[in-house]
Amino acid sequence: MSFVSGAALNALSRAELEAEILHLRAADAALRESEARFRTILETVDAAFAIVQVKFDADDRPVDYRFLEANPAFERESGVNLRGKWVTEFAPDLEQFWFETYGRVAKTREPASFESYAKAFSRWFDVRAVPVGDPVDRQIAIIFNDVTARREAEERLRASEALARANIERVQLALAAGAIIGTWHWDLPTDRFTVDEGFARSFGLDPALGRDGIPLAQIVATVHPDDQEGLAGAISAAIARGGAYAHQYRVRRADGRYYWIEANGRVDHAADGTPLSFPGVVLDVEERRIVEQERDRAIMQLRALTETLEQRVSERTAELMNTEEQLRQAQKMEAVGQLTGGLAHDFNNLLAGISGSLELMSTRIDQGRLADVDRYMAAAQGAAKRAAALTHRLLAFSRRQTLAPKGTDVNVLVEGMVDLIRRTVGPSVQVDTAGLAGLWPALVDPSQLENALLNLCINARDAMPDGGRIIIETANRRIASPAAERQDMPAGEYLSLSVSDTGTGMTPEVIAKAFDPFFTTKPLGQGTGLGLSMIYGFAKQSGGQVRIHSEVGQGTTVTLYLPHHRGGAERDEALPDGSPMPVAEAGETVLVVDDEPSVRMLVTDVLGDLGYTAVEAADGAGGLKVLQSDARIDLLVTDVGLPGGLNGRQMADAARATRPNLRVLFITGYAENALLTNGQLEPGMAVLTKPFAVEALASRIRAMIPRRVHAGDL
């Protein structure tokens, strides 16, 4: 076994280390030499070259690229030094095409070659893009050349060729038509303008020009003075541009008259760009100009005729619209006449029943025959109720009825009316209900909703003369903006009440008119045409809508949309049958304000019978005077429409300034916009619609006056 001394080992290590160092130095020198060669090639090559890094957004879409390397040719071609910069810093409006193309090369690692225009640089570029480096870095090399000059030259060549083709076509057409006047040749360096005999003979020039030639100025002298400047400019432009030439102008012929001609030719240039010659032909375009003038004149006449026609059409349209409006007005007046005639007939019948019953009551009382009084009284009251119902239908149709909306459980309302509906439609019609569990409360006048529901069920019965089935259904509906716009209603939450039948159905034409006032499909004398229009008016006044879906032979569905009430459903507080009317407590005082003496008399008599102290006023000013006094007033009962410039609502508001807790009961038979604030009554206010039952008045007054707490009640 042999051993190597420590000194030998150290010497060997140093030798190896020195060799490694020499190797590294040689590699570094080779690398620097390679980089120098690369840099030399990069800086001396004529093609523009750059290495860019493409930037992608969070969705991996290319949005920018930065120039890592760029040679001087790149800066010359692009016109700007972009080394180290993002392209959007210089060209924020660069076309998306460049980002997408470079991004595709960076991602797919597939080269791309293309030619495209960069608006930000105002240049055309021929581009070759290839991927370089690690794919993760998303780097590509770009080699491109500015080909703007070539593209522009090609474009000029295409335009020149197109013009030449057009000129050749014109010449060919002229040859076919015999319109060639002659030929000419202009030697530009010597300014020798020679023409053939046909040209010279047409314009009174010396035929010797065909041999010797004259300066261009002598030719221009034959041109119309108004066209000489334009001709000189057109020739100068043609010489500068080169290629094909065509121009029209007027010249003086041998007979002394001016004619339109067209000169066609081509400017030839030497290799160094010097203009050499300008040969061409002359065409007679006089006839063509005449035709064009006739065409232009015809166009002007047609345009004038069109404008006149538009004016006549506009006037005729306005006349037809006016006639149509007059027809609509006549139809309205005819409908109103039919309505008023029918109403007069109905009201005369009702008034006859009321007045006749009252006269017989008076006679029987005088005769002492009191047994018959109840019968006549019942007849008068029945006629009065039918008159009130007819008035309510008219007000609903006009959307002017007085509504008392409140939170209503429509399922409970429907179930409460089912028996009445079944008795009304008869045994041949089956009535079913489908109430939604969890139905929203609706903000609606329950009594008017009952009337509308009963009307819909009667219409359904009439559509099923041989019997059938009625389904009353409720649902919650959320109506979004597009659907709400189509149905002419605000977007939001609604509760729907639908009445469906298995009847004859309606045609689209009937559906379109179903809500029109006075429209009915029933025979004359069997329908007023107010039923559906009343329901429509009630629904719109309640802030909702009503829609019809029907097919002939399949039946009809009428749906009421009613606003969703955010609060809970309110219960009616009705007196049990046969229970006595509530009486007043000691000292309770009610102020009655109404301009109708009979109404004041009725209300004050009822108040007196119930033990209230009644104070009367005939107008708003008189009522306000009482309210501003120190008199005890527990309740104000007032009409809305009052004479003297102060209506009932204004009087109540003025009184509440000094009596903030004043309770107010409005009694009215007409809807007043002044009655409501933001569509609602204020707390402590209520409405009672005229005509009203005495029991309803007494119950409402008692409900509105808070009872006082007595010591014995504690």
C-alpha positions, 0 to 999 in steps of 0.5 A: 500500500502506498501513500501520497504525501500531503504536499503532492495532494495539494499540488495536484489540487492546485493544478486541477483548479488552475485548469478549471479556471483556464477553462472557465476563462476560455468559455467566458471569452467565447461567450463574449465573442459570440455576444459581440458577433450577435450584437454586430449582426444585430446592429448591422443587419438591414431587417428590423429585429426585436425580442418582446415579452408578451403580457397576459391578463388574468383570463390569459388574454394578451393585452400588451408587450414589452421590447427587451431587445431592438436593433438600430434598424428596428428604431429606423423602421418604427420611427421610435426607440421602444427598447425597454418600453411597453408598446401601449405607452407609445401606442395606446390605440394600437389595433387588437390584431397585434396583441392577438397575433403575438399572443398566439405565437407566444402561447402556441410556439408556432411562428407566424408571417403576415403583412398588416397596417399599424395605424399607430405608426402610420406604416405597413409592415411585413412581419415574421414572428417566432417563439424564443427562450423558455415557453414560460417567459412568453417571449418572441422574436420579431423580424419586420420590414417597412413596406409602406412605400411598396404598398403605396406604389401598388395602390397607385398602380392599381388606381392607375390601371383602373383609370387606364382600363376605364379610359380604354373602355371609353375609347372603345365605346367612342370607336364603336360610336364613331366619336373619335375626333383625332389623336395627339402627341406632346413631346414634353422636353421640346414642348412640341404638340402635334395632332393628326388632320382630324384633330386639326380640321375639327378645331380650325388648326393648321394641318401642318401641325401634324408635321411640325407641331406647336407649343401647348399654349397655342392648343390651350388657346382653343379652350373655353376661357372658363376652362383654361385654368382647370385644364392647365392644373389637370395637365400639371397634376398628370405630369407629376403623377404619371400614368393614365390621364382623362379630362373633359373641357370645352374647345372652340371648333372651326365653326366658332362654337364651343363643344365638350371633348374628353382627352385621354392619354398617358404620361411616360417617364424616363427611368430617372423620373423625367417626363418624356411624352404625353400621347392620347386621343380626343373624344367627342362627348357633346352628345353624352354631355347633353344626355347627362344634362337631360338626366340631371334635369330629370333627376332634379324634376323627380326630386322636386316631384318627390318633395312635392309628393311628400308634402302632399302625402303629409297633408293628406295624412294630416287630413286623414288623421283629423278625419279619424279623430272626428270619427272617434269623437263622433263614436264617443258621442254616439257611445255617450248618447247610448250610455246616457239614454240607457242610464236615463231609462234605468234611473227613471225606473229607479226614481219612479220606484222610489218616488212612488213608494214614498208617495204611497207611504205618505198616503197610507200613513195619512189613511192610518194603513200602516201595515203597507208602509214596510212593503213600500219602504222596502221597495224604495230602499231596494231601488235606492241601492240599485241606483247606488250600485249603478253609480258605483259601476259608472265611477269604477269605469271612469276610475273616479270611484272612492276606494278604501284600500286596506290589507286584504286576505284575498283567499278569505274574501274568495271563500266568503263569496263562493256560496253567493257565486254558486247561487248566482251562476246556477247549478249547471256551472261548477265553481272550484277554487284554488287558493295559494297557501302563503298568499300575500295580502293585497292592498285593495278595497275589499268590497270593490274586489268582491263586486269585480269578482262577482262580475267576472263570474257572471261573465264566465257563466254567460260564456257557458250557456250549456253549463261548464266549470269556473275556477277561481285561483290566486297566486303570488307574482313577481313582475320584472321590468320587461314583462311589466312594460309589456303589460303596462304596469310598474315592476314589482310584487303582485297577487293575482286573482284569476277567473277561468271558464270553459266557455266559448272563448274570444277572438283576438279582435274581441279581446282587443276591445273587451275593456273598451267602454260600452263594448259588449257581445251580448244582444241589444238590451242585455248588456251595458258594456260597462262590466269589464271596463269597470273592472279595468278602471278598478284595477288601474285605480288600485295600482294594478292591472287586468289581462285576458287570455282566451282561445275560441272554443277553449275558454277564457281566463281573466286575471287581476293583478293587485299590489302586494301589501307589506303589512298584515291583512286587516279584519272587518269589524262588522256588527252582528245581525240584530245587534243595536247600533253603538251609542255615544258617551256623555258629551261626545260631539261631532262636527258635520260639514256638508253643503247638501242640507238633506245630507246634514239633516240625515247625519245630524238626526242619526247622531242625535238618535245615538246620543251625540251632540251634533254641530253643523256647517255648510262649507269649509270656512264655517267648519274651520271656524268651529274647529279653531274655537275652544268647542269640544269636537271628538270627530269631524264628519265632512264631505270632500267637495265643499264650496267657498274655496276650501275643500274638506281635506284642506279644512281637516289639514288646517284644523289639525294644526291646532288639533293634531289628534282630530279624527276625520271621517270623509263622506263622499260619492266621488274620488278626489285626488286631494283626499289622499297623500301619497296614495294613502289616508293619514292615520286617524282618517277614514272614508265612507262612500255615499250613499251609505246605510245608517248602521254603517255610519253609526258603526264607523263613527263609534269606531273612530271616536276612542272610548274614554277610560272610566274609573269603574272600568279599572 
